Amino acid sequence: MGLTPWSPLGGGWLTGKYAADERPTGATRLGDDPNRGVEAYETRNTERTHNILRATSAVAARHGRPMSHVALAWLASRPGVASILLGARNADQLADNLDAVGLALDQEDIEVLTQASCTPLPDYPYGFVRDWSGVAHWDRFDAP
């Protein structure tokens, strides 16, 4: 089985265009409509999102690359990811996203990003993923 992640750049958050203290405006996905369903600004403007952004930004700075490249490279490194759907809004965004192909993250980068993005799983019905995935970091979380 292969996975195809949806919204690999978090609706634009992983491009660096949105911030915790500034509601989006202008010609962006959330600037056009900050209350955009599951991508709504208030829904994504959380401490978990900011932890992910800090980790992604730090890795990006070490590599001299944009956060979007780091996010896409991390996804490509994940077991089971068969393909990544790029939701580019224009040709420039598509070209930038395709430039992520050349970025190889080291194991330390992957671990930092995995820890930042990890969410706890309740034992039921998701506990089997902990055993099946072989990803040790899920063992650190207790079911709610």
Phi, psi and omega in degrees: 000138177241151179253145174236100184298138177264139179055061186296343178251024174058041179065022179108344181300321184278008172263349181089008184275348179242149181224160184295325189255015183215108178297139183292146175220171174083196187274066173231169181305312181272339175294323178290323183207089182297344181257031188289082173047228182291345178267004185310142182306311182295328179292322183267344182279073185235167177299321178300314178301316182291327173298316178297316180296319179297315180295315181295319179296319180296316178295319179299318180297320179297328182264352183065036183232161176290156178302325181300321179296318180296315180299316180291321178295321178296314179301316181297335181277348186285138177300136175090348180284116183269327183200158178236125178274119179270124181260050182295139181272339180206175184296324179296317177297318179299313180299318179296315179298320180293335177293346178291341184305324183280357182271120176251117178275143176274173185299323178296316177301313182299318180294317179300313181291322179295316179296318181295326185264353183294138175240148177291147177248132173293150182303321181235133005265011190263356183304330180298332181297323179302315181286322185285324190286330185072012180267108188295334186295336178293338180292341181283347184260140174266148176294145180295000000 
